[in-house]
Amino acid sequence: MPEELQEKIAAELDRIHHDLEQIGVSLCGDMEMAERHCEPLQRLDELGQRSFWLAKLLRTDNPLELIDDITLGSLSERLIG
């Protein structure tokens, strides 16, 4: 894949990460709503983390070395499995 395209995809993943974080922050501002919908909010956080790590993987010269640094275990397991 051309490097320029990889960077564009990584930038889109960064935007997704940012948008998901903003949605989560906005929704968590309502404590009643946050308590009622804790699991879906955690899913939003996971999606944000996945997009963050995928963007980092696209930007690194050696993605295999970075996989060990991924703090989201389910993602790293899927990538190496």
Beta strands, then each sheet from edge to edge (+ up, - down):
end
